[in-house]
């Protein structure tokens, strides 16, 4: 391909890996290097905060825009399926940007040989999830690839939301003393998908936590809108990765109390077996929020109205800058890094 | 997946095939059956016109929305590559809906093992195409699948455009006597990709016609805006399929003169070799337009300013309804059907 260089200033590519590896899709450090070292500088002329929706004024409307591809294996698992994930994942990216989800576009890459009943099941799942989330599906596209590719189906959803006037979110507004709220149990989605693949002998009744976060966000904005600083749904890379991005984007420190983070025994079991930290496991229906200290209890009450397991897991501090620290009840502390490598590939 | 049924009225599925086949992605009859017999009723509560962007009012703005996945093999071919197609294809879907292309979102499904230089080349191609088309790339997502899947990369682009006030397009406005305009040579893209795969002994200097149609549409709207009835970029399924959709959507007849349709000798050669009709071959930079008779010559002059090979290929008639007829110079006539089967898989 020849042609003139893009108009936007292009940073020198810092992505030095010779080829793409699974870890580049895991949502952690390697993904950040790929996106900010190659894709974002070339396509967008700068870096980007992973997982955020873009805000844009188009035709006089203040919109949030986001798109995600879903390649989860297997297509169905306890508590959800690829179609439901594809709707909720995109809806949640809009919600945590402080935008009311409005319209989705859906494209499908189908594998030749896919049974029609599976496609039909997923279309029903998407329609039901869209109805629950209050969004319209306006259009899309379907491609078919040869048998042996695409593992049945890949789904891409693009979402358009309308910026909510109650929201004034910005990492730049985060201050030491702000509280970190978490909406509920973590790691359920990642561990559920892993167990659904078989091969691990563990008797667990885990279900994916996939759900639309908009009802929760809507109530939060109503109750404590101006006190909300930052929101994120910690999917790929888990809570640890989202908090590390917050620390990096704010130049501040994030301190969490290990025993405050809600983790089910089954998730702990899977993680111990595999040598993983539940903080690195993907969620599909959890909300992380930074709220000013005086509004924290009111915000927690709102979260608990939707999910009893919601809790304040920590606070923002001035130092050590750009670092996430987990403190134990016994006074110990450990630095929590972003996800490195890809222990759980194709989780969403 | 369980859950309540979607709120929208769901037509009884008329899609009776037991499994997905390559032809369901070819853009012709089988695609139409899949979309209108299963996907659109379930996701959108109705049927949809293939290839059209959806029009929606969001946050007070009148927007056009579209999304396409690109799975072309090989990734690069004379005249273009997957990245350039992914930008131009989505830009063109907006343009032919009478909307000024504004913003794109890009998602990538990458195959583990993809060489970074290929990814970098395609990111450059996308950036350059976006710059030429005057659109911003606002965000996106990257997933990685195991080696052996996704043929290097699949690209999905979602596009948002702003409805242009000069445009009042509607199949319902098409009348007998309206002229059918075509912007240039057909079949170049499909034949180029086919030849790029190798295996056919033919010495051709064909190049894909991929380009942004917005400059052409912009000038047309300026010159004859109110006289424009309908536009389409005839991609998968070719000119024949687009005109059959027009005939079906209007309950009218489309008559074209075979010798007026610009086809290069090389495209004719490939088509004769494979028993295909150039009218069924995919294009990526051609515009089909229906214009009122009194504005047809002015519209043609605009098209010829951009592409000398533009021509008036036929007209709309009252009968035979829902039929496309190609008339030869010798007085013969043949009915042109939609594409059936998938002679050229994964062309975009």
Interface residues (C-beta under 8 A of the other chain):
Chain A: X1 X3 X4 X5 X6 X7 X8 X10 X13 X15 X17 X18 X19 X20 X21 X22 X23 X24 X25 X26 X31 X34 X35 X38 X39 X42 X43 X44 X48 X52 X53 X54 X56 X58 X59 X60 X61 X62 X63 X65 X66 X67 X68 X69 X70 X71 X76 X80 X81 X83 X84 X102 X103 X105 X106 X107 X108 X109 X110 X111 X112 X113 X114 X115 X116 X119 X120 X121 X122 X123 X124 X125 X126 X127 X128 X129 X130 X131 X132 X136 X137 X138 X139 X140 X141 X142 X143 X144 X145 X146 X148 X149 X150 X151 X154 X156 X158 X160 X162 X163 X345 X346
Chain B: X1 X3 X4 X5 X6 X7 X8 X10 X13 X15 X17 X18 X19 X20 X21 X22 X23 X24 X25 X26 X31 X34 X35 X38 X39 X42 X43 X44 X48 X52 X53 X54 X56 X58 X59 X60 X61 X62 X63 X65 X66 X67 X68 X69 X70 X71 X76 X80 X81 X83 X84 X102 X103 X105 X106 X107 X108 X109 X110 X111 X112 X113 X114 X115 X116 X119 X120 X121 X122 X123 X124 X125 X126 X127 X128 X129 X130 X131 X132 X136 X137 X138 X139 X140 X141 X142 X143 X144 X145 X146 X148 X149 X150 X151 X154 X156 X158 X160 X162 X163 X345 X346
